[in-house]
Amino acid sequence: MARFLDHKQVRDAVQTVVAGDDVRCAVAFWGDGALKALFGSKKRASKARIICDLSMGGTNPEELVLLGAPDNPDLKHLRGL
């Protein structure tokens, strides 16, 4: 059964997911501070497989560098995500 989450419940649910061992994220836009807010550290983020959208300009390029771009094979782009 589907359930609706308020902002705190969403934050708690996301933090539970990213605390796991096999983290996979499809996040359209990565803003300033997203890595720190979601993962807490670059080391933790480096273990995640991530898809984002670079086509609309909503992602902070510096955040992608923190996520390991352009050398991170687990950081992918999907236009229109």
mmCIF file of the N, C-alpha and C atoms, coordinates in Angstrom:
data_MODEL
# 
_entry.id   MODEL 
# 
loop_
_atom_site.group_PDB 
_atom_site.id 
_atom_site.type_symbol 
_atom_site.label_atom_id 
_atom_site.label_alt_id 
_atom_site.label_comp_id 
_atom_site.label_asym_id 
_atom_site.label_entity_id 
_atom_site.label_seq_id 
_atom_site.pdbx_PDB_ins_code 
_atom_site.Cartn_x 
_atom_site.Cartn_y 
_atom_site.Cartn_z 
_atom_site.occupancy 
_atom_site.B_iso_or_equiv 
_atom_site.pdbx_formal_charge 
_atom_site.auth_seq_id 
_atom_site.auth_comp_id 
_atom_site.auth_asym_id 
_atom_site.auth_atom_id 
_atom_site.pdbx_PDB_model_num 
ATOM 1   N N  . MET A 1 1  ? 0.834  -1.175 0.000   1.00 0.00 ? 1  MET A N  1 
ATOM 2   C CA . MET A 1 1  ? 0.000  0.000  0.000   1.00 0.00 ? 1  MET A CA 1 
ATOM 3   C C  . MET A 1 1  ? 0.884  1.246  0.000   1.00 0.00 ? 1  MET A C  1 
ATOM 4   N N  . ALA A 1 2  ? 0.556  2.197  -0.839  1.00 0.00 ? 2  ALA A N  1 
ATOM 5   C CA . ALA A 1 2  ? 1.305  3.452  -0.909  1.00 0.00 ? 2  ALA A CA 1 
ATOM 6   C C  . ALA A 1 2  ? 1.026  4.292  0.330   1.00 0.00 ? 2  ALA A C  1 
ATOM 7   N N  . ARG A 1 3  ? 2.019  5.074  0.709   1.00 0.00 ? 3  ARG A N  1 
ATOM 8   C CA . ARG A 1 3  ? 1.801  6.014  1.804   1.00 0.00 ? 3  ARG A CA 1 
ATOM 9   C C  . ARG A 1 3  ? 2.479  7.326  1.457   1.00 0.00 ? 3  ARG A C  1 
ATOM 10  N N  . PHE A 1 4  ? 1.920  8.403  1.942   1.00 0.00 ? 4  PHE A N  1 
ATOM 11  C CA . PHE A 1 4  ? 2.463  9.727  1.694   1.00 0.00 ? 4  PHE A CA 1 
ATOM 12  C C  . PHE A 1 4  ? 3.368  10.120 2.851   1.00 0.00 ? 4  PHE A C  1 
ATOM 13  N N  . LEU A 1 5  ? 4.501  10.718 2.503   1.00 0.00 ? 5  LEU A N  1 
ATOM 14  C CA . LEU A 1 5  ? 5.471  11.120 3.513   1.00 0.00 ? 5  LEU A CA 1 
ATOM 15  C C  . LEU A 1 5  ? 5.599  12.629 3.544   1.00 0.00 ? 5  LEU A C  1 
ATOM 16  N N  . ASP A 1 6  ? 5.721  13.193 4.741   1.00 0.00 ? 6  ASP A N  1 
ATOM 17  C CA . ASP A 1 6  ? 6.002  14.623 4.830   1.00 0.00 ? 6  ASP A CA 1 
ATOM 18  C C  . ASP A 1 6  ? 7.516  14.815 4.686   1.00 0.00 ? 6  ASP A C  1 
ATOM 19  N N  . HIS A 1 7  ? 7.975  16.072 4.716   1.00 0.00 ? 7  HIS A N  1 
ATOM 20  C CA . HIS A 1 7  ? 9.393  16.347 4.440   1.00 0.00 ? 7  HIS A CA 1 
ATOM 21  C C  . HIS A 1 7  ? 10.329 15.638 5.416   1.00 0.00 ? 7  HIS A C  1 
ATOM 22  N N  . LYS A 1 8  ? 9.981  15.565 6.688   1.00 0.00 ? 8  LYS A N  1 
ATOM 23  C CA . LYS A 1 8  ? 10.842 14.883 7.648   1.00 0.00 ? 8  LYS A CA 1 
ATOM 24  C C  . LYS A 1 8  ? 10.855 13.379 7.387   1.00 0.00 ? 8  LYS A C  1 
ATOM 25  N N  . GLN A 1 9  ? 9.716  12.807 7.085   1.00 0.00 ? 9  GLN A N  1 
ATOM 26  C CA . GLN A 1 9  ? 9.646  11.374 6.810   1.00 0.00 ? 9  GLN A CA 1 
ATOM 27  C C  . GLN A 1 9  ? 10.425 11.018 5.542   1.00 0.00 ? 9  GLN A C  1 
ATOM 28  N N  . VAL A 1 10 ? 10.368 11.884 4.542   1.00 0.00 ? 10 VAL A N  1 
ATOM 29  C CA . VAL A 1 10 ? 11.142 11.657 3.314   1.00 0.00 ? 10 VAL A CA 1 
ATOM 30  C C  . VAL A 1 10 ? 12.629 11.694 3.631   1.00 0.00 ? 10 VAL A C  1 
ATOM 31  N N  . ARG A 1 11 ? 13.051 12.715 4.382   1.00 0.00 ? 11 ARG A N  1 
ATOM 32  C CA . ARG A 1 11 ? 14.468 12.831 4.747   1.00 0.00 ? 11 ARG A CA 1 
ATOM 33  C C  . ARG A 1 11 ? 14.929 11.586 5.497   1.00 0.00 ? 11 ARG A C  1 
ATOM 34  N N  . ASP A 1 12 ? 14.143 11.145 6.468   1.00 0.00 ? 12 ASP A N  1 
ATOM 35  C CA . ASP A 1 12 ? 14.511 9.959  7.244   1.00 0.00 ? 12 ASP A CA 1 
ATOM 36  C C  . ASP A 1 12 ? 14.580 8.712  6.365   1.00 0.00 ? 12 ASP A C  1 
ATOM 37  N N  . ALA A 1 13 ? 13.636 8.565  5.444   1.00 0.00 ? 13 ALA A N  1 
ATOM 38  C CA . ALA A 1 13 ? 13.624 7.408  4.541   1.00 0.00 ? 13 ALA A CA 1 
ATOM 39  C C  . ALA A 1 13 ? 14.844 7.416  3.626   1.00 0.00 ? 13 ALA A C  1 
ATOM 40  N N  . VAL A 1 14 ? 15.185 8.577  3.087   1.00 0.00 ? 14 VAL A N  1 
ATOM 41  C CA . VAL A 1 14 ? 16.353 8.690  2.207   1.00 0.00 ? 14 VAL A CA 1 
ATOM 42  C C  . VAL A 1 14 ? 17.627 8.381  2.986   1.00 0.00 ? 14 VAL A C  1 
ATOM 43  N N  . GLN A 1 15 ? 17.737 8.899  4.195   1.00 0.00 ? 15 GLN A N  1 
ATOM 44  C CA . GLN A 1 15 ? 18.930 8.630  4.998   1.00 0.00 ? 15 GLN A CA 1 
ATOM 45  C C  . GLN A 1 15 ? 19.062 7.142  5.325   1.00 0.00 ? 15 GLN A C  1 
ATOM 46  N N  . THR A 1 16 ? 17.949 6.467  5.518   1.00 0.00 ? 16 THR A N  1 
ATOM 47  C CA . THR A 1 16 ? 17.983 5.025  5.748   1.00 0.00 ? 16 THR A CA 1 
ATOM 48  C C  . THR A 1 16 ? 18.506 4.297  4.510   1.00 0.00 ? 16 THR A C  1 
ATOM 49  N N  . VAL A 1 17 ? 18.039 4.709  3.342   1.00 0.00 ? 17 VAL A N  1 
ATOM 50  C CA . VAL A 1 17 ? 18.475 4.077  2.091   1.00 0.00 ? 17 VAL A CA 1 
ATOM 51  C C  . VAL A 1 17 ? 19.966 4.293  1.862   1.00 0.00 ? 17 VAL A C  1 
ATOM 52  N N  . VAL A 1 18 ? 20.448 5.528  1.990   1.00 0.00 ? 18 VAL A N  1 
ATOM 53  C CA . VAL A 1 18 ? 21.859 5.801  1.701   1.00 0.00 ? 18 VAL A CA 1 
ATOM 54  C C  . VAL A 1 18 ? 22.793 5.250  2.768   1.00 0.00 ? 18 VAL A C  1 
ATOM 55  N N  . ALA A 1 19 ? 22.256 4.811  3.891   1.00 0.00 ? 19 ALA A N  1 
ATOM 56  C CA . ALA A 1 19 ? 23.075 4.181  4.923   1.00 0.00 ? 19 ALA A CA 1 
ATOM 57  C C  . ALA A 1 19 ? 23.333 2.706  4.608   1.00 0.00 ? 19 ALA A C  1 
ATOM 58  N N  . GLY A 1 20 ? 22.679 2.183  3.584   1.00 0.00 ? 20 GLY A N  1 
ATOM 59  C CA . GLY A 1 20 ? 22.825 0.776  3.212   1.00 0.00 ? 20 GLY A CA 1 
ATOM 60  C C  . GLY A 1 20 ? 24.151 0.472  2.541   1.00 0.00 ? 20 GLY A C  1 
ATOM 61  N N  . ASP A 1 21 ? 24.333 -0.796 2.219   1.00 0.00 ? 21 ASP A N  1 
ATOM 62  C CA . ASP A 1 21 ? 25.590 -1.249 1.625   1.00 0.00 ? 21 ASP A CA 1 
ATOM 63  C C  . ASP A 1 21 ? 25.601 -1.229 0.100   1.00 0.00 ? 21 ASP A C  1 
ATOM 64  N N  . ASP A 1 22 ? 24.454 -1.266 -0.528  1.00 0.00 ? 22 ASP A N  1 
ATOM 65  C CA . ASP A 1 22 ? 24.369 -1.301 -1.993  1.00 0.00 ? 22 ASP A CA 1 
ATOM 66  C C  . ASP A 1 22 ? 23.492 -0.138 -2.452  1.00 0.00 ? 22 ASP A C  1 
ATOM 67  N N  . VAL A 1 23 ? 24.024 1.074  -2.329  1.00 0.00 ? 23 VAL A N  1 
ATOM 68  C CA . VAL A 1 23 ? 23.241 2.286  -2.571  1.00 0.00 ? 23 VAL A CA 1 
ATOM 69  C C  . VAL A 1 23 ? 23.183 2.596  -4.062  1.00 0.00 ? 23 VAL A C  1 
ATOM 70  N N  . ARG A 1 24 ? 21.980 2.791  -4.546  1.00 0.00 ? 24 ARG A N  1 
ATOM 71  C CA . ARG A 1 24 ? 21.736 3.179  -5.939  1.00 0.00 ? 24 ARG A CA 1 
ATOM 72  C C  . ARG A 1 24 ? 20.775 4.353  -5.913  1.00 0.00 ? 24 ARG A C  1 
ATOM 73  N N  . CYS A 1 25 ? 21.168 5.467  -6.538  1.00 0.00 ? 25 CYS A N  1 
ATOM 74  C CA . CYS A 1 25 ? 20.362 6.687  -6.510  1.00 0.00 ? 25 CYS A CA 1 
ATOM 75  C C  . CYS A 1 25 ? 20.069 7.172  -7.920  1.00 0.00 ? 25 CYS A C  1 
ATOM 76  N N  . ALA A 1 26 ? 18.832 7.535  -8.148  1.00 0.00 ? 26 ALA A N  1 
ATOM 77  C CA . ALA A 1 26 ? 18.443 8.236  -9.371  1.00 0.00 ? 26 ALA A CA 1 
ATOM 78  C C  . ALA A 1 26 ? 17.922 9.585  -8.913  1.00 0.00 ? 26 ALA A C  1 
ATOM 79  N N  . VAL A 1 27 ? 18.783 10.580 -9.006  1.00 0.00 ? 27 VAL A N  1 
ATOM 80  C CA . VAL A 1 27 ? 18.466 11.927 -8.533  1.00 0.00 ? 27 VAL A CA 1 
ATOM 81  C C  . VAL A 1 27 ? 18.665 12.871 -9.705  1.00 0.00 ? 27 VAL A C  1 
ATOM 82  N N  . ALA A 1 28 ? 17.596 13.513 -10.137 1.00 0.00 ? 28 ALA A N  1 
ATOM 83  C CA . ALA A 1 28 ? 17.681 14.347 -11.333 1.00 0.00 ? 28 ALA A CA 1 
ATOM 84  C C  . ALA A 1 28 ? 18.733 15.438 -11.195 1.00 0.00 ? 28 ALA A C  1 
ATOM 85  N N  . PHE A 1 29 ? 18.709 16.184 -10.115 1.00 0.00 ? 29 PHE A N  1 
ATOM 86  C CA . PHE A 1 29 ? 19.595 17.340 -9.968  1.00 0.00 ? 29 PHE A CA 1 
ATOM 87  C C  . PHE A 1 29 ? 20.328 17.285 -8.630  1.00 0.00 ? 29 PHE A C  1 
ATOM 88  N N  . TRP A 1 30 ? 21.629 17.518 -8.681  1.00 0.00 ? 30 TRP A N  1 
ATOM 89  C CA . TRP A 1 30 ? 22.455 17.551 -7.476  1.00 0.00 ? 30 TRP A CA 1 
ATOM 90  C C  . TRP A 1 30 ? 22.839 18.992 -7.184  1.00 0.00 ? 30 TRP A C  1 
ATOM 91  N N  . GLY A 1 31 ? 22.320 19.543 -6.118  1.00 0.00 ? 31 GLY A N  1 
ATOM 92  C CA . GLY A 1 31 ? 22.609 20.922 -5.737  1.00 0.00 ? 31 GLY A CA 1 
ATOM 93  C C  . GLY A 1 31 ? 23.787 21.005 -4.786  1.00 0.00 ? 31 GLY A C  1 
ATOM 94  N N  . ASP A 1 32 ? 24.187 22.230 -4.507  1.00 0.00 ? 32 ASP A N  1 
ATOM 95  C CA . ASP A 1 32 ? 25.293 22.501 -3.599  1.00 0.00 ? 32 ASP A CA 1 
ATOM 96  C C  . ASP A 1 32 ? 25.018 21.865 -2.231  1.00 0.00 ? 32 ASP A C  1 
ATOM 97  N N  . GLY A 1 33 ? 25.944 21.065 -1.754  1.00 0.00 ? 33 GLY A N  1 
ATOM 98  C CA . GLY A 1 33 ? 25.814 20.434 -0.444  1.00 0.00 ? 33 GLY A CA 1 
ATOM 99  C C  . GLY A 1 33 ? 25.084 19.105 -0.436  1.00 0.00 ? 33 GLY A C  1 
ATOM 100 N N  . ALA A 1 34 ? 24.655 18.631 -1.604  1.00 0.00 ? 34 ALA A N  1 
ATOM 101 C CA . ALA A 1 34 ? 23.878 17.386 -1.663  1.00 0.00 ? 34 ALA A CA 1 
ATOM 102 C C  . ALA A 1 34 ? 24.682 16.183 -1.172  1.00 0.00 ? 34 ALA A C  1 
ATOM 103 N N  . LEU A 1 35 ? 25.931 16.086 -1.582  1.00 0.00 ? 35 LEU A N  1 
ATOM 104 C CA . LEU A 1 35 ? 26.752 14.953 -1.159  1.00 0.00 ? 35 LEU A CA 1 
ATOM 105 C C  . LEU A 1 35 ? 26.839 14.902 0.360   1.00 0.00 ? 35 LEU A C  1 
ATOM 106 N N  . LYS A 1 36 ? 27.153 16.016 0.965   1.00 0.00 ? 36 LYS A N  1 
ATOM 107 C CA . LYS A 1 36 ? 27.293 16.057 2.423   1.00 0.00 ? 36 LYS A CA 1 
ATOM 108 C C  . LYS A 1 36 ? 25.966 15.754 3.111   1.00 0.00 ? 36 LYS A C  1 
ATOM 109 N N  . ALA A 1 37 ? 24.875 16.317 2.590   1.00 0.00 ? 37 ALA A N  1 
ATOM 110 C CA . ALA A 1 37 ? 23.558 16.102 3.202   1.00 0.00 ? 37 ALA A CA 1 
ATOM 111 C C  . ALA A 1 37 ? 23.116 14.645 3.105   1.00 0.00 ? 37 ALA A C  1 
ATOM 112 N N  . LEU A 1 38 ? 23.389 14.008 1.974   1.00 0.00 ? 38 LEU A N  1 
ATOM 113 C CA . LEU A 1 38 ? 22.932 12.632 1.782   1.00 0.00 ? 38 LEU A CA 1 
ATOM 114 C C  . LEU A 1 38 ? 23.888 11.591 2.356   1.00 0.00 ? 38 LEU A C  1 
ATOM 115 N N  . PHE A 1 39 ? 25.171 11.771 2.104   1.00 0.00 ? 39 PHE A N  1 
ATOM 116 C CA . PHE A 1 39 ? 26.136 10.729 2.441   1.00 0.00 ? 39 PHE A CA 1 
ATOM 117 C C  . PHE A 1 39 ? 27.042 11.070 3.621   1.00 0.00 ? 39 PHE A C  1 
ATOM 118 N N  . GLY A 1 40 ? 27.231 12.339 3.893   1.00 0.00 ? 40 GLY A N  1 
ATOM 119 C CA . GLY A 1 40 ? 28.102 12.738 4.988   1.00 0.00 ? 40 GLY A CA 1 
ATOM 120 C C  . GLY A 1 40 ? 29.571 12.829 4.614   1.00 0.00 ? 40 GLY A C  1 
ATOM 121 N N  . SER A 1 41 ? 30.013 12.014 3.655   1.00 0.00 ? 41 SER A N  1 
ATOM 122 C CA . SER A 1 41 ? 31.424 12.040 3.260   1.00 0.00 ? 41 SER A CA 1 
ATOM 123 C C  . SER A 1 41 ? 31.589 11.556 1.822   1.00 0.00 ? 41 SER A C  1 
ATOM 124 N N  . LYS A 1 42 ? 32.707 11.989 1.208   1.00 0.00 ? 42 LYS A N  1 
ATOM 125 C CA . LYS A 1 42 ? 33.015 11.539 -0.155  1.00 0.00 ? 42 LYS A CA 1 
ATOM 126 C C  . LYS A 1 42 ? 33.263 10.031 -0.179  1.00 0.00 ? 42 LYS A C  1 
ATOM 127 N N  . LYS A 1 43 ? 33.872 9.509  0.861   1.00 0.00 ? 43 LYS A N  1 
ATOM 128 C CA . LYS A 1 43 ? 34.163 8.073  0.914   1.00 0.00 ? 43 LYS A CA 1 
ATOM 129 C C  . LYS A 1 43 ? 32.863 7.265  0.848   1.00 0.00 ? 43 LYS A C  1 
ATOM 130 N N  . ARG A 1 44 ? 31.880 7.660  1.615   1.00 0.00 ? 44 ARG A N  1 
ATOM 131 C CA . ARG A 1 44 ? 30.586 6.955  1.623   1.00 0.00 ? 44 ARG A CA 1 
ATOM 132 C C  . ARG A 1 44 ? 29.900 7.103  0.264   1.00 0.00 ? 44 ARG A C  1 
ATOM 133 N N  . ALA A 1 45 ? 29.951 8.314  -0.309  1.00 0.00 ? 45 ALA A N  1 
ATOM 134 C CA . ALA A 1 45 ? 29.315 8.568  -1.607  1.00 0.00 ? 45 ALA A CA 1 
ATOM 135 C C  . ALA A 1 45 ? 29.997 7.786  -2.720  1.00 0.00 ? 45 ALA A C  1 
ATOM 136 N N  . SER A 1 46 ? 31.293 7.560  -2.601  1.00 0.00 ? 46 SER A N  1 
ATOM 137 C CA . SER A 1 46 ? 32.033 6.867  -3.663  1.00 0.00 ? 46 SER A CA 1 
ATOM 138 C C  . SER A 1 46 ? 31.586 5.414  -3.832  1.00 0.00 ? 46 SER A C  1 
ATOM 139 N N  . LYS A 1 47 ? 30.894 4.875  -2.850  1.00 0.00 ? 47 LYS A N  1 
ATOM 140 C CA . LYS A 1 47 ? 30.413 3.490  -2.930  1.00 0.00 ? 47 LYS A CA 1 
ATOM 141 C C  . LYS A 1 47 ? 29.034 3.388  -3.578  1.00 0.00 ? 47 LYS A C  1 
ATOM 142 N N  . ALA A 1 48 ? 28.405 4.531  -3.847  1.00 0.00 ? 48 ALA A N  1 
ATOM 143 C CA . ALA A 1 48 ? 27.048 4.546  -4.408  1.00 0.00 ? 48 ALA A CA 1 
ATOM 144 C C  . ALA A 1 48 ? 27.084 4.542  -5.931  1.00 0.00 ? 48 ALA A C  1 
ATOM 145 N N  . ARG A 1 49 ? 26.047 3.960  -6.522  1.00 0.00 ? 49 ARG A N  1 
ATOM 146 C CA . ARG A 1 49 ? 25.849 4.047  -7.972  1.00 0.00 ? 49 ARG A CA 1 
ATOM 147 C C  . ARG A 1 49 ? 24.781 5.109  -8.191  1.00 0.00 ? 49 ARG A C  1 
ATOM 148 N N  . ILE A 1 50 ? 25.116 6.114  -9.010  1.00 0.00 ? 50 ILE A N  1 
ATOM 149 C CA . ILE A 1 50 ? 24.284 7.310  -9.123  1.00 0.00 ? 50 ILE A CA 1 
ATOM 150 C C  . ILE A 1 50 ? 23.974 7.628  -10.577 1.00 0.00 ? 50 ILE A C  1 
ATOM 151 N N  . ILE A 1 51 ? 22.720 7.979  -10.833 1.00 0.00 ? 51 ILE A N  1 
ATOM 152 C CA . ILE A 1 51 ? 22.283 8.485  -12.136 1.00 0.00 ? 51 ILE A CA 1 
ATOM 153 C C  . ILE A 1 51 ? 21.745 9.889  -11.905 1.00 0.00 ? 51 ILE A C  1 
ATOM 154 N N  . CYS A 1 52 ? 22.147 10.838 -12.751 1.00 0.00 ? 52 CYS A N  1 
ATOM 155 C CA . CYS A 1 52 ? 21.631 12.201 -12.658 1.00 0.00 ? 52 CYS A CA 1 
ATOM 156 C C  . CYS A 1 52 ? 21.397 12.762 -14.062 1.00 0.00 ? 52 CYS A C  1 
ATOM 157 N N  . ASP A 1 53 ? 20.772 13.934 -14.126 1.00 0.00 ? 53 ASP A N  1 
ATOM 158 C CA . ASP A 1 53 ? 20.451 14.581 -15.404 1.00 0.00 ? 53 ASP A CA 1 
ATOM 159 C C  . ASP A 1 53 ? 21.286 15.853 -15.538 1.00 0.00 ? 53 ASP A C  1 
ATOM 160 N N  . LEU A 1 54 ? 22.119 15.902 -16.558 1.00 0.00 ? 54 LEU A N  1 
ATOM 161 C CA . LEU A 1 54 ? 22.962 17.078 -16.791 1.00 0.00 ? 54 LEU A CA 1 
ATOM 162 C C  . LEU A 1 54 ? 22.392 17.993 -17.859 1.00 0.00 ? 54 LEU A C  1 
ATOM 163 N N  . SER A 1 55 ? 21.322 17.587 -18.511 1.00 0.00 ? 55 SER A N  1 
ATOM 164 C CA . SER A 1 55 ? 20.845 18.294 -19.699 1.00 0.00 ? 55 SER A CA 1 
ATOM 165 C C  . SER A 1 55 ? 20.111 19.597 -19.416 1.00 0.00 ? 55 SER A C  1 
ATOM 166 N N  . MET A 1 56 ? 19.575 19.784 -18.217 1.00 0.00 ? 56 MET A N  1 
ATOM 167 C CA . MET A 1 56 ? 18.767 20.974 -17.946 1.00 0.00 ? 56 MET A CA 1 
ATOM 168 C C  . MET A 1 56 ? 19.497 22.027 -17.117 1.00 0.00 ? 56 MET A C  1 
ATOM 169 N N  . GLY A 1 57 ? 20.711 21.758 -16.700 1.00 0.00 ? 57 GLY A N  1 
ATOM 170 C CA . GLY A 1 57 ? 21.490 22.754 -15.974 1.00 0.00 ? 57 GLY A CA 1 
ATOM 171 C C  . GLY A 1 57 ? 21.138 22.875 -14.502 1.00 0.00 ? 57 GLY A C  1 
ATOM 172 N N  . GLY A 1 58 ? 20.385 21.940 -13.952 1.00 0.00 ? 58 GLY A N  1 
ATOM 173 C CA . GLY A 1 58 ? 19.990 22.024 -12.552 1.00 0.00 ? 58 GLY A CA 1 
ATOM 174 C C  . GLY A 1 58 ? 20.978 21.392 -11.588 1.00 0.00 ? 58 GLY A C  1 
ATOM 175 N N  . THR A 1 59 ? 22.044 20.804 -12.110 1.00 0.00 ? 59 THR A N  1 
ATOM 176 C CA . THR A 1 59 ? 23.036 20.147 -11.266 1.00 0.00 ? 59 THR A CA 1 
ATOM 177 C C  . THR A 1 59 ? 24.265 21.027 -11.122 1.00 0.00 ? 59 THR A C  1 
ATOM 178 N N  . ASN A 1 60 ? 24.761 21.132 -9.902  1.00 0.00 ? 60 ASN A N  1 
ATOM 179 C CA . ASN A 1 60 ? 25.957 21.904 -9.605  1.00 0.00 ? 60 ASN A CA 1 
ATOM 180 C C  . ASN A 1 60 ? 27.179 21.087 -10.044 1.00 0.00 ? 60 ASN A C  1 
ATOM 181 N N  . PRO A 1 61 ? 27.973 21.601 -11.005 1.00 0.00 ? 61 PRO A N  1 
ATOM 182 C CA . PRO A 1 61 ? 29.138 20.848 -11.496 1.00 0.00 ? 61 PRO A CA 1 
ATOM 183 C C  . PRO A 1 61 ? 30.148 20.523 -10.397 1.00 0.00 ? 61 PRO A C  1 
ATOM 184 N N  . GLU A 1 62 ? 30.290 21.406 -9.423  1.00 0.00 ? 62 GLU A N  1 
ATOM 185 C CA . GLU A 1 62 ? 31.231 21.153 -8.331  1.00 0.00 ? 62 GLU A CA 1 
ATOM 186 C C  . GLU A 1 62 ? 30.795 19.947 -7.499  1.00 0.00 ? 62 GLU A C  1 
ATOM 187 N N  . GLU A 1 63 ? 29.498 19.764 -7.390  1.00 0.00 ? 63 GLU A N  1 
ATOM 188 C CA . GLU A 1 63 ? 28.982 18.608 -6.650  1.00 0.00 ? 63 GLU A CA 1 
ATOM 189 C C  . GLU A 1 63 ? 29.319 17.316 -7.395  1.00 0.00 ? 63 GLU A C  1 
ATOM 190 N N  . LEU A 1 64 ? 29.266 17.362 -8.725  1.00 0.00 ? 64 LEU A N  1 
ATOM 191 C CA . LEU A 1 64 ? 29.636 16.188 -9.528  1.00 0.00 ? 64 LEU A CA 1 
ATOM 192 C C  . LEU A 1 64 ? 31.106 15.838 -9.347  1.00 0.00 ? 64 LEU A C  1 
ATOM 193 N N  . VAL A 1 65 ? 31.954 16.839 -9.259  1.00 0.00 ? 65 VAL A N  1 
ATOM 194 C CA . VAL A 1 65 ? 33.381 16.596 -9.021  1.00 0.00 ? 65 VAL A CA 1 
ATOM 195 C C  . VAL A 1 65 ? 33.562 15.915 -7.662  1.00 0.00 ? 65 VAL A C  1 
ATOM 196 N N  . LEU A 1 66 ? 32.823 16.381 -6.651  1.00 0.00 ? 66 LEU A N  1 
ATOM 197 C CA . LEU A 1 66 ? 32.891 15.738 -5.338  1.00 0.00 ? 66 LEU A CA 1 
ATOM 198 C C  . LEU A 1 66 ? 32.424 14.284 -5.403  1.00 0.00 ? 66 LEU A C  1 
ATOM 199 N N  . LEU A 1 67 ? 31.493 14.007 -6.309  1.00 0.00 ? 67 LEU A N  1 
ATOM 200 C CA . LEU A 1 67 ? 30.995 12.641 -6.498  1.00 0.00 ? 67 LEU A CA 1 
ATOM 201 C C  . LEU A 1 67 ? 31.940 11.787 -7.351  1.00 0.00 ? 67 LEU A C  1 
ATOM 202 N N  . GLY A 1 68 ? 33.027 12.402 -7.840  1.00 0.00 ? 68 GLY A N  1 
ATOM 203 C CA . GLY A 1 68 ? 34.035 11.649 -8.581  1.00 0.00 ? 68 GLY A CA 1 
ATOM 204 C C  . GLY A 1 68 ? 34.076 11.870 -10.071 1.00 0.00 ? 68 GLY A C  1 
ATOM 205 N N  . ALA A 1 69 ? 33.256 12.778 -10.586 1.00 0.00 ? 69 ALA A N  1 
ATOM 206 C CA . ALA A 1 69 ? 33.257 13.058 -12.029 1.00 0.00 ? 69 ALA A CA 1 
ATOM 207 C C  . ALA A 1 69 ? 34.584 13.679 -12.435 1.00 0.00 ? 69 ALA A C  1 
ATOM 208 N N  . PRO A 1 70 ? 35.071 13.368 -13.598 1.00 0.00 ? 70 PRO A N  1 
ATOM 209 C CA . PRO A 1 70 ? 34.502 12.513 -14.640 1.00 0.00 ? 70 PRO A CA 1 
ATOM 210 C C  . PRO A 1 70 ? 34.981 11.061 -14.580 1.00 0.00 ? 70 PRO A C  1 
ATOM 211 N N  . ASP A 1 71 ? 35.750 10.713 -13.549 1.00 0.00 ? 71 ASP A N  1 
ATOM 212 C CA . ASP A 1 71 ? 36.399 9.397  -13.518 1.00 0.00 ? 71 ASP A CA 1 
ATOM 213 C C  . ASP A 1 71 ? 35.618 8.300  -12.792 1.00 0.00 ? 71 ASP A C  1 
ATOM 214 N N  . ASN A 1 72 ? 34.498 8.642  -12.184 1.00 0.00 ? 72 ASN A N  1 
ATOM 215 C CA . ASN A 1 72 ? 33.728 7.659  -11.427 1.00 0.00 ? 72 ASN A CA 1 
ATOM 216 C C  . ASN A 1 72 ? 32.820 6.861  -12.375 1.00 0.00 ? 72 ASN A C  1 
ATOM 217 N N  . PRO A 1 73 ? 33.107 5.582  -12.596 1.00 0.00 ? 73 PRO A N  1 
ATOM 218 C CA . PRO A 1 73 ? 32.285 4.788  -13.521 1.00 0.00 ? 73 PRO A CA 1 
ATOM 219 C C  . PRO A 1 73 ? 30.871 4.517  -12.993 1.00 0.00 ? 73 PRO A C  1 
ATOM 220 N N  . ASP A 1 74 ? 30.645 4.765  -11.704 1.00 0.00 ? 74 ASP A N  1 
ATOM 221 C CA . ASP A 1 74 ? 29.321 4.548  -11.117 1.00 0.00 ? 74 ASP A CA 1 
ATOM 222 C C  . ASP A 1 74 ? 28.473 5.813  -11.085 1.00 0.00 ? 74 ASP A C  1 
ATOM 223 N N  . LEU A 1 75 ? 28.973 6.886  -11.691 1.00 0.00 ? 75 LEU A N  1 
ATOM 224 C CA . LEU A 1 75 ? 28.229 8.139  -11.809 1.00 0.00 ? 75 LEU A CA 1 
ATOM 225 C C  . LEU A 1 75 ? 27.819 8.289  -13.271 1.00 0.00 ? 75 LEU A C  1 
ATOM 226 N N  . LYS A 1 76 ? 26.531 8.187  -13.524 1.00 0.00 ? 76 LYS A N  1 
ATOM 227 C CA . LYS A 1 76 ? 26.021 8.173  -14.902 1.00 0.00 ? 76 LYS A CA 1 
ATOM 228 C C  . LYS A 1 76 ? 25.045 9.311  -15.141 1.00 0.00 ? 76 LYS A C  1 
ATOM 229 N N  . HIS A 1 77 ? 24.854 9.622  -16.426 1.00 0.00 ? 77 HIS A N  1 
ATOM 230 C CA . HIS A 1 77 ? 23.936 10.676 -16.867 1.00 0.00 ? 77 HIS A CA 1 
ATOM 231 C C  . HIS A 1 77 ? 22.794 10.055 -17.658 1.00 0.00 ? 77 HIS A C  1 
ATOM 232 N N  . LEU A 1 78 ? 21.576 10.496 -17.375 1.00 0.00 ? 78 LEU A N  1 
ATOM 233 C CA . LEU A 1 78 ? 20.409 10.075 -18.141 1.00 0.00 ? 78 LEU A CA 1 
ATOM 234 C C  . LEU A 1 78 ? 19.592 11.314 -18.475 1.00 0.00 ? 78 LEU A C  1 
ATOM 235 N N  . ARG A 1 79 ? 19.632 11.699 -19.739 1.00 0.00 ? 79 ARG A N  1 
ATOM 236 C CA . ARG A 1 79 ? 18.916 12.894 -20.192 1.00 0.00 ? 79 ARG A CA 1 
ATOM 237 C C  . ARG A 1 79 ? 17.413 12.733 -19.942 1.00 0.00 ? 79 ARG A C  1 
ATOM 238 N N  . GLY A 1 80 ? 16.812 13.768 -19.375 1.00 0.00 ? 80 GLY A N  1 
ATOM 239 C CA . GLY A 1 80 ? 15.377 13.771 -19.140 1.00 0.00 ? 80 GLY A CA 1 
ATOM 240 C C  . GLY A 1 80 ? 14.935 13.068 -17.869 1.00 0.00 ? 80 GLY A C  1 
ATOM 241 N N  . LEU A 1 81 ? 15.887 12.683 -17.030 1.00 0.00 ? 81 LEU A N  1 
ATOM 242 C CA . LEU A 1 81 ? 15.538 12.009 -15.786 1.00 0.00 ? 81 LEU A CA 1 
ATOM 243 C C  . LEU A 1 81 ? 14.621 12.873 -14.960 1.00 0.00 ? 81 LEU A C  1 
# 
